[in-house]
Amino acid sequence: MAVASAKSGSENKEDTKTKVKRYKLCHSRDVYIFQEMYMFFVSVHDASVVLGIQDHRLPYVQQGMDLLKTRGYHPIVRNSGGLAVVLDEGVLNISIVLSEQTETLSIDDGYDVMVDLVKGLFPEVADQIEAYEIVGSYCPGSYDLSIEGKKFAGISQRRLRQGVAVQIYLCIEGSGSDRAALIRDFYEESLKGEETKFTYPNIVPDVMASLSELIDASLTVEDVVIRLQQLLHNMVEEIRFESFSDEELTSYAFYLQRVLERNTKMLEPK
């Protein structure tokens, strides 16, 4: 874990939209913590498709999951809203936990913090990044991030006790349209033309792209992680690294087991 102190004077980042009011930063492997205000989690996953609660209610979801498996993707259901999202080695996931111990945050506050973080990561296209729903994308939402109408990221958030967790997936490498085509095929196989009460998205692959397609073909996930580290370093003077505590590891194992048990129950053939 690491602790950092704030810079002073004109270099202080208080004037940015990121609203970082306290600059005590901790790092635990891929976890960054602004004590009292921010906690950052950064991760990359093996080829998976994370389904939403509505997805597992698809009439032929078992056939849809079988299709994903034949394409080399492991299906898993999250216990929150939203719809199917592709995760693989070319997708970077960032979560920020915001404290509400000193002030209450609106829904837009949480989303705006993440939007500003992404613009800080990619200053060369910051003025081109827009937040609005991209129709035809997978897991569409009002805070889809796009450049010239091509979606490269989606943001969600979840209320916690005295805090808010804001998550984003950033498609960095590979083909955004290929990922979208995978989800299109999943829905087609899972619906087989049946009418449902819930309206699932009609995926149009061409409205999605990766940042390497939109900004720089050589851009990698590792590059973006370095950018994130540099952005955080610009906000602090000192960082000291430590490991996860035993308590944190115990909690992680407990909640991981709960996820696995929930998925076994939700995804068992009916």
C-alpha positions in Angstrom: 0.0 0.0 0.0 1.2 3.5 -0.7 0.6 6.9 0.8 1.1 10.2 -1.0 0.9 13.9 0.0 -0.6 16.7 -2.1 1.3 19.2 -4.2 0.7 22.8 -3.3 0.5 26.1 -5.1 -0.4 26.4 -8.8 0.4 22.8 -9.4 -2.5 21.6 -7.2 -5.1 19.8 -9.2 -8.0 21.2 -7.3 -8.9 23.3 -10.3 -9.6 20.3 -12.5 -13.0 18.7 -12.8 -11.8 15.5 -11.1 -12.8 17.0 -7.7 -9.9 15.3 -5.9 -10.0 17.1 -2.6 -7.7 14.9 -0.6 -4.5 13.6 -2.1 -3.6 10.7 0.2 -3.0 7.9 -2.3 -2.6 4.3 -1.5 -1.6 1.5 -3.9 -2.2 -2.2 -3.3 -1.0 -4.1 -6.4 -3.7 -2.9 -8.9 -5.6 -0.9 -6.3 -5.1 2.9 -5.9 -6.7 4.7 -3.0 -7.3 8.3 -2.3 -8.0 8.0 1.4 -11.4 9.3 2.4 -12.2 10.2 -1.2 -11.0 7.8 -3.9 -10.1 4.2 -4.3 -8.9 2.9 -7.7 -9.1 -0.7 -8.9 -7.5 -1.6 -12.2 -7.9 -5.0 -13.9 -7.7 -7.0 -17.1 -9.5 -10.2 -17.5 -9.3 -13.4 -19.6 -11.8 -13.7 -22.4 -15.2 -13.4 -20.7 -18.6 -12.0 -21.4 -20.2 -10.5 -18.3 -23.9 -10.8 -18.4 -26.4 -8.6 -16.6 -29.4 -9.8 -14.6 -31.7 -9.4 -17.6 -29.4 -11.4 -19.9 -29.7 -14.5 -17.8 -33.5 -14.4 -18.3 -33.2 -14.7 -22.1 -35.4 -17.6 -23.3 -32.5 -19.5 -24.8 -29.6 -18.2 -22.7 -28.0 -21.7 -22.4 -27.6 -21.9 -26.2 -26.3 -18.3 -26.2 -23.7 -19.2 -23.5 -22.7 -22.3 -25.5 -22.0 -20.0 -28.5 -19.8 -17.8 -26.3 -17.9 -20.8 -25.1 -17.3 -22.1 -28.6 -15.9 -18.6 -29.4 -13.5 -18.9 -26.5 -15.3 -16.6 -24.0 -16.4 -17.6 -20.5 -19.9 -16.3 -19.5 -20.5 -14.9 -16.0 -23.4 -13.0 -14.4 -22.9 -9.9 -12.3 -25.3 -9.0 -9.6 -26.2 -5.6 -10.9 -27.9 -3.9 -13.7 -26.7 -3.4 -17.3 -26.4 -5.9 -20.1 -23.7 -8.1 -21.7 -20.2 -6.7 -21.9 -17.0 -8.2 -23.4 -13.9 -8.4 -21.4 -10.5 -9.7 -22.7 -6.8 -8.9 -22.6 -7.5 -5.8 -24.8 -10.0 -4.3 -22.4 -8.9 -2.3 -19.3 -11.3 -2.0 -16.4 -11.1 0.8 -13.9 -13.2 1.2 -10.8 -13.3 4.3 -8.5 -14.8 4.1 -5.1 -15.9 7.5 -3.9 -16.5 8.3 -0.3 -19.7 10.0 0.9 -18.5 10.3 4.5 -18.2 14.1 4.2 -20.7 14.9 1.4 -23.4 13.2 -0.7 -22.7 12.7 -4.3 -25.3 12.8 -7.0 -25.5 10.1 -9.7 -24.1 12.6 -12.2 -21.2 13.4 -9.9 -20.0 9.8 -10.0 -20.2 9.6 -13.7 -18.5 13.0 -14.2 -15.5 12.0 -12.2 -14.9 9.0 -14.5 -15.5 11.0 -17.6 -12.9 13.6 -16.5 -10.5 10.8 -15.6 -10.7 9.4 -19.1 -10.2 12.8 -20.6 -7.2 13.2 -18.4 -5.8 9.9 -19.7 -6.2 10.9 -23.3 -5.6 14.6 -23.5 -4.8 14.4 -27.2 -8.5 13.7 -27.9 -10.1 15.0 -24.7 -12.2 17.6 -26.6 -13.5 14.9 -29.0 -14.7 12.5 -26.2 -18.5 12.7 -25.8 -20.8 11.1 -23.2 -24.2 10.0 -24.6 -26.0 6.8 -25.5 -24.7 5.1 -28.6 -27.7 3.3 -30.1 -26.6 -0.1 -31.5 -23.8 -0.7 -29.0 -23.8 -3.4 -26.4 -24.8 -2.4 -22.9 -26.0 1.1 -24.0 -26.3 3.9 -21.5 -26.4 7.7 -21.3 -22.7 7.7 -20.3 -21.3 5.8 -23.2 -18.0 7.3 -24.2 -17.4 7.8 -27.9 -15.3 9.6 -30.5 -17.1 10.7 -33.7 -19.9 8.4 -32.8 -17.8 5.3 -32.2 -18.2 3.9 -28.7 -15.1 2.8 -26.9 -16.2 2.7 -23.3 -19.2 2.3 -21.0 -19.6 3.5 -17.4 -21.8 2.2 -14.7 -22.1 2.9 -11.0 -23.3 1.2 -7.8 -24.3 2.8 -4.5 -22.4 1.5 -1.5 -22.7 2.2 2.2 -21.2 5.7 2.6 -19.9 5.6 -0.9 -20.3 5.1 -4.6 -18.5 2.7 -6.9 -18.0 3.9 -10.5 -16.8 1.4 -13.1 -15.7 1.7 -16.7 -14.5 -0.7 -19.3 -12.1 0.8 -21.9 -11.7 -1.0 -25.2 -8.0 -0.3 -25.8 -6.7 -3.0 -28.2 -8.3 -5.2 -30.9 -11.5 -4.7 -32.8 -14.4 -3.0 -31.2 -16.8 -4.1 -34.0 -15.7 -7.7 -33.6 -16.6 -7.6 -29.9 -19.9 -6.1 -30.8 -20.5 -8.8 -33.4 -19.9 -11.4 -30.7 -22.6 -9.9 -28.5 -25.0 -9.6 -31.5 -24.6 -13.3 -32.2 -25.1 -14.1 -28.5 -28.5 -12.2 -28.4 -29.6 -13.8 -31.7 -28.8 -17.3 -30.4 -30.4 -16.5 -27.0 -33.6 -15.0 -28.4 -34.2 -17.1 -31.6 -36.7 -14.4 -32.7 -38.9 -14.7 -29.6 -40.7 -11.7 -28.3 -39.8 -10.8 -24.7 -41.1 -8.2 -22.2 -37.6 -6.7 -21.9 -36.2 -5.1 -25.0 -32.7 -6.3 -25.7 -30.4 -4.1 -27.8 -30.2 -4.5 -31.6 -26.4 -4.6 -31.9 -24.8 -2.7 -34.9 -21.1 -3.6 -34.7 -19.9 -0.6 -36.7 -20.8 1.8 -34.0 -18.1 0.4 -31.7 -14.3 0.7 -31.9 -11.3 0.4 -29.7 -9.0 3.3 -28.8 -6.2 1.8 -30.8 -8.5 2.1 -33.8 -9.6 5.6 -32.9 -6.4 7.2 -31.6 -3.2 5.3 -32.3 -2.8 1.8 -33.7 0.2 1.1 -31.3 -1.7 2.0 -28.1 -1.8 -0.9 -25.6 -3.4 -1.7 -22.3 0.0 -1.4 -20.6 0.4 2.1 -22.2 -2.9 3.2 -20.6 -2.0 1.8 -17.2 1.3 3.8 -17.4 -0.8 6.9 -18.3 -3.0 6.3 -15.3 0.0 6.0 -13.0 1.5 9.2 -14.4 -1.8 11.1 -14.0 -2.0 10.0 -10.4 1.7 11.0 -9.8 0.9 14.4 -11.1 -1.6 14.8 -8.3 0.8 13.7 -5.5 4.3 14.1 -4.3 5.1 10.7 -2.8 3.9 7.1 -3.2 4.9 4.2 -0.9 4.0 0.7 -1.9 2.7 -2.0 0.4 0.9 -5.4 -0.1 -2.7 -6.4 0.5 -3.4 -7.0 4.2 -4.5 -10.4 5.4 -8.0 -8.9 6.1 -8.3 -7.7 2.5 -7.3 -11.1 1.2 -9.8 -12.9 3.4 -12.6 -10.6 2.3 -11.6 -11.1 -1.3 -11.8 -14.9 -1.0 -15.1 -14.7 0.8 -16.8 -12.5 -1.9 -15.2 -14.4 -4.8 -16.8 -17.6 -3.4 -20.2 -15.9 -3.2 -19.9 -14.8 -6.8 -19.0 -18.4 -7.9 -21.9 -19.9 -5.9 -24.4 -17.3 -7.3 -23.3 -18.0 -10.9 -23.6 -21.7 -10.4 -27.2 -21.3 -9.3 -28.2 -18.7 -11.9 -26.6 -20.4 -14.9 -27.5 -24.0 -14.2 -29.5 -25.5 -17.1 -33.3 -25.2 -16.6 
